[in-house]
Amino acid sequence: MEYQAVKGMRDLYPEEMRVITWMMDAWRRVSLRNGFEEYEAPIFEYLDLFTAKSGDEIVSQLFSLEDRGGRKLAVRPEITPTLARMINAKINSLPRPIKWFSMPRVCRAENPQKGRLREFFQWNVDIIGSDDVLADAECIFVAVDFLREVGLSPADVQVRIGSRPLAAAALAAAGVAPEHQPAVLAVLDKRPKISPAEFDALAARAGLSPEQSAAICRFQDAASPADVLTLLGDSVAEPVAKLHNLLARLAAMGIADYCTLDLRVVRGLAYYTGIVYEVFDAGANLRALAGGGRYDNLLEVLGGPKVGACGFGMGDVVLGILLQEKGRLPRSLAAGSVDYYVIDGAENLTDNMLKVVGELRRLGLAVDFSYKRQNTGKQLKSATARNAQKALIILNDETVAIKDLATGEQTETTWEKFLTGIKGL
């Protein structure tokens, strides 16, 4: 029998793992420099943590099981409910605002397709304990800070910003009853991703008349907060002001060129309560790279106090596709590399070679060598295949040769002088 990876899961060979590690290193670097602290949590949670947040329908969208004690568990499909659970447990002892990030591996019972797998890594950035729109602005800034870090420009990606309160107000103005709004919002969430004919069909199935659908589309196509105010009136003055304030803060932070108002963005999850946003490639040819927004009720739903909260998640799958298509992945990721490949220049120098390997590794350098005793030429070929920066050839008890494998230049020196240079003494 030939064994294969489970459908929708990935075998991450070293060449794939190098790319993911590079992305995760950038996620962590950007998070830390923006003042966020890292946390992690169990891969299993009690199933009711997710049903409390999203309802029983979430069960079909995740992997669940029953443990030996009959307890219903779930493999985490996201980490935001876990974050809320953890913060609720220590809410009175944590200084606010709470700025945390995590990079969990999560699993969802998805239908695998391009940009969507059943298992992936997700960068999560959240701010808990602030109602200020500045917290929303900072989360968006962190996402853009990362996109700039990996070489994606405003011509490559755009943060599309919407508002759940304004969407709800537009539905109410169109005569959609509150109990029907969740189903209609789910349809609106699909509008940017489907054709007008497909949207009209979905809207009709959701109970919208052509007039209601047209009114809602006029709202979604508004070009500015002022246009929204003209369409919906003074009753939406507060959410319009927040949206205007957000756009001003993003401009002040120097990322306005990455951001655009797009009221078609409503986000499908029911727990969003304020500003929402999604990050797309400029041509919108791929699935969203990231998505997030404000979720002020989540901690309260999960048994804690009502506390302001906002954040976003970014998965590695679509991001990896876009970086590959744009040629933004460093060439060095194509093959694993080491700083030095140490070669014993004669059969009696194996112990010397091992001593040098041990010393260089102790100094923090990436070093490799051949297990098989070969002549120097064959070992140099192995060094090139290993993508080593330099080869260090042990010539005798005192002398070494350093060969730059990129230029072919070779110099000789004593081991002591070489070691002194490495230590920077």
Secondary structure, DSSP 8 states (H G I E B T S, - for coil): ------TT-----HHHHHHHHHHHHHHHHHHHHTT-EE----SEEEHHHHHHHH-GGGGGGS-EEE-TTS-EEEE-S-SHHHHHHHHHHTTTTS-SSEEEEE--EEE-----BTTB-SEEEEEEEEEES--SHHHHHHHHHHHHHHHHHTT--TTTEEEEEEEHHHHHHHHHHTT--GGGHHHHHHHHHHGGGS-HHHHHHHHHHTT--HHHHHHHHHHHT--SHHHHHHHH-GGGHHHHHHHHHHHHHHHHTT-GGGEEE-TT---S-TT--SEEEEEEETT--S--SEEEEE-TTHHHHTTS----EEEEEEEHHHHHHHHHHTT-S-GGGGS--EEEEEEESSGGGHHHHHHHHHHHHHTT--EEE-SS---HHHHHHHHHHTTEEEEEEE-SSSEEEEEETTT--EEEEEHHHHHHHHHT-
